[in-house]
Amino acid sequence: MSLARLGEWNFIDDIRSERELFQRILSIVNSDDVFYDIGANVGIYSCLVGNQIESGYVISFEPTPEAFTMLELNVQRNGINAELFNVALSNSSGKTQMSVRGQTGHQFSNEGTGTIEIETTQADELIKKHNLRPPDICKIDIEGEYLALDGFREILAESECYHVFCEIHTGKIEAIGGSAKDVEHLLQELNFDLEYLGDRRGHYFVEATRMSQTD
């Protein structure tokens, strides 16, 4: 991975705080799975999970230009079979503003100062457009998680996705769209059972699990 990127304390702290989540995902991923890394940043999850996948592959989404450039480099360095998209998943397609604070503090924003313009798209629309395989496992770590899931309803309902790992940003989600309860209810409507996995700085992680439709 990029030493320049990993040298930032807050980024290292994020990795340490997600140790159990890393271990959980790596313990369940199958060699033929398709893993969606939503909010991939520089590709920590994409690379670790991708190294365990053989006949499957990784699909990563990262809207910020700097992080996306490092994501491309890290995936290449690690020989990961991945498709990368420089977009933010949301419930609408178009352009929006995103504030960028440090290595990991990115969120949709209407403020003109300290923002960049990014592209947004619905997962349902993008998957059909590019003829992608639906996910078996998703990791969602974005400030706008409800919007992303809202634009992903159709594919998640029809697919055999059996795990969704989501960090819910309780202090910011309502300002961006939806609420923590909306995220939980949406996943439950899609027949996922939810398990609390811990918290970090006021946010919390959930693992949404359902049996494969072929089981």
C-alpha positions in Angstrom: 0.0 0.0 0.0 1.0 3.6 -0.3 3.3 4.7 2.5 2.2 8.3 2.1 -1.4 7.3 2.6 -0.8 4.9 5.5 1.4 7.4 7.3 -1.6 9.4 8.4 -2.5 8.7 12.0 -6.3 8.9 11.6 -6.1 6.4 8.7 -4.1 3.9 10.8 -6.5 4.4 13.7 -9.4 3.5 11.3 -7.7 0.3 10.3 -7.0 -0.7 13.9 -10.6 0.0 14.9 -11.9 -2.3 12.1 -9.6 -5.3 12.9 -12.6 -7.5 13.9 -14.5 -6.5 10.8 -11.5 -7.4 8.6 -11.3 -10.8 10.3 -15.0 -11.4 10.0 -15.2 -10.7 6.3 -12.0 -12.7 5.5 -13.4 -15.6 7.4 -16.6 -15.9 5.3 -15.6 -14.9 1.8 -15.5 -17.8 -0.7 -13.1 -18.1 -3.6 -15.8 -17.6 -6.2 -17.6 -14.7 -4.5 -18.1 -11.2 -5.9 -17.2 -8.6 -3.3 -18.5 -5.0 -3.6 -16.4 -2.5 -1.8 -18.6 0.6 -1.5 -16.5 3.5 -0.2 -13.2 1.7 -1.1 -10.9 4.6 -0.2 -7.4 3.4 -1.2 -8.4 -0.3 -1.3 -7.5 -2.0 2.0 -10.6 -4.2 1.9 -10.4 -4.6 -1.9 -6.9 -5.9 -1.7 -7.3 -8.1 1.4 -10.5 -9.7 0.2 -9.3 -9.9 -3.4 -6.3 -11.9 -2.4 -8.7 -14.7 -1.1 -10.9 -14.7 -4.3 -9.9 -16.9 -7.2 -12.8 -17.3 -9.7 -14.8 -14.4 -8.3 -13.7 -10.8 -8.3 -13.9 -7.4 -6.6 -15.9 -4.4 -7.6 -14.9 -1.1 -5.9 -16.5 2.3 -5.7 -14.6 5.4 -4.7 -15.7 8.9 -5.7 -12.7 11.1 -4.6 -10.0 11.5 -7.2 -6.9 11.2 -4.8 -8.2 8.1 -3.1 -9.3 6.6 -6.4 -5.8 7.0 -7.9 -4.3 5.2 -4.9 -7.0 2.5 -5.2 -5.9 1.9 -8.8 -2.3 1.6 -7.8 -2.9 -0.6 -4.9 -5.1 -3.0 -6.8 -2.5 -3.2 -9.5 0.4 -3.7 -7.1 -1.5 -6.6 -5.4 -2.6 -8.3 -8.6 -6.3 -8.0 -7.7 -9.0 -9.0 -10.2 -11.2 -5.9 -9.8 -13.4 -3.5 -11.6 -13.1 0.1 -10.3 -15.6 2.9 -10.5 -14.8 6.5 -9.7 -18.4 7.3 -8.6 -20.5 7.6 -5.4 -23.4 5.2 -5.1 -26.6 7.0 -4.2 -30.3 7.0 -5.0 -30.0 9.3 -8.0 -27.6 9.7 -10.9 -25.9 13.0 -11.7 -23.4 15.4 -10.1 -23.1 16.6 -6.5 -20.7 18.3 -4.1 -18.6 16.4 -1.6 -16.6 17.9 1.3 -13.2 16.3 1.8 -11.6 16.4 5.2 -8.4 14.5 5.7 -8.0 10.9 4.6 -11.4 9.5 5.5 -13.8 12.4 6.3 -15.8 12.6 3.0 -19.5 13.4 2.8 -22.1 14.9 0.5 -22.3 18.7 1.1 -24.0 21.8 -0.3 -21.2 24.0 1.0 -19.0 25.6 -1.6 -15.8 25.9 0.4 -13.7 22.8 0.6 -15.8 20.7 -1.7 -15.3 18.9 -5.0 -17.7 17.8 -7.6 -18.3 14.1 -7.9 -20.5 11.8 -10.0 -23.3 9.8 -8.4 -25.2 6.9 -9.7 -27.6 4.2 -8.6 -26.1 0.8 -8.1 -29.2 -0.8 -9.7 -28.6 1.3 -12.8 -24.8 0.9 -13.0 -24.9 -2.9 -12.6 -27.3 -3.3 -15.5 -25.4 -0.8 -17.6 -22.1 -2.6 -17.2 -23.6 -6.1 -17.0 -21.9 -6.8 -13.7 -22.4 -9.8 -11.5 -24.5 -8.9 -8.4 -22.6 -9.0 -5.1 -22.3 -12.0 -2.8 -20.8 -9.8 -0.1 -20.9 -6.0 0.3 -18.9 -3.7 2.5 -20.5 -0.2 2.9 -18.4 2.5 4.6 -19.7 5.9 3.3 -21.4 8.9 4.7 -24.6 8.5 2.8 -25.2 4.8 3.4 -29.0 5.0 3.3 -28.9 6.8 -0.1 -26.6 4.1 -1.5 -28.8 1.3 -0.3 -32.0 3.0 -1.5 -30.5 3.0 -5.0 -29.5 -0.7 -4.6 -32.9 -2.1 -3.6 -33.8 -3.9 -6.9 -30.5 -5.8 -7.3 -30.2 -6.7 -3.6 -33.8 -8.0 -3.6 -33.2 -10.2 -6.7 -29.6 -11.3 -6.0 -28.2 -14.0 -3.7 -26.2 -11.5 -1.7 -25.8 -13.2 1.7 -23.8 -10.6 3.6 -23.9 -6.8 3.9 -21.4 -5.1 6.3 -22.4 -1.5 6.9 -21.0 1.3 9.1 -23.9 3.6 10.1 -22.8 7.2 10.8 -25.4 8.2 13.4 -24.1 11.7 13.8 -24.3 12.6 10.1 -26.8 10.3 8.3 -29.9 12.5 8.8 -28.2 15.6 7.4 -27.3 13.6 4.2 -30.4 11.5 3.9 -32.3 8.9 5.8 -31.6 7.7 9.4 -30.0 4.8 11.2 -33.4 3.2 11.6 -34.1 3.7 7.9 -30.9 1.7 7.1 -31.9 -1.1 9.4 -35.5 -1.2 8.2 -34.4 -1.3 4.5 -32.1 -4.2 5.1 -34.8 -6.1 7.1 -37.3 -5.5 4.3 -34.8 -7.2 2.0 -34.9 -10.3 4.4 -31.6 -9.7 6.1 -31.1 -10.4 9.8 -29.0 -7.8 11.6 -26.3 -8.2 14.1 -24.5 -5.4 15.9 -20.7 -5.6 15.5 -19.5 -2.8 17.7 -19.0 1.0 17.4 -16.3 3.6 16.6 -16.4 7.2 17.6 -20.2 7.3 17.8 -20.9 5.2 14.7 -21.7 1.6 14.7 -21.3 -1.5 12.5 -23.9 -4.0 11.5 -23.7 -7.3 9.7 -26.8 -8.1 7.6 -27.0 -11.8 6.9 -29.5 -14.0 4.9 -29.3 -17.5 3.5 -28.6 -17.9 -0.2 -31.8 -18.3 -2.1 -30.5 -21.6 -3.4 -30.1 -23.0 0.2 
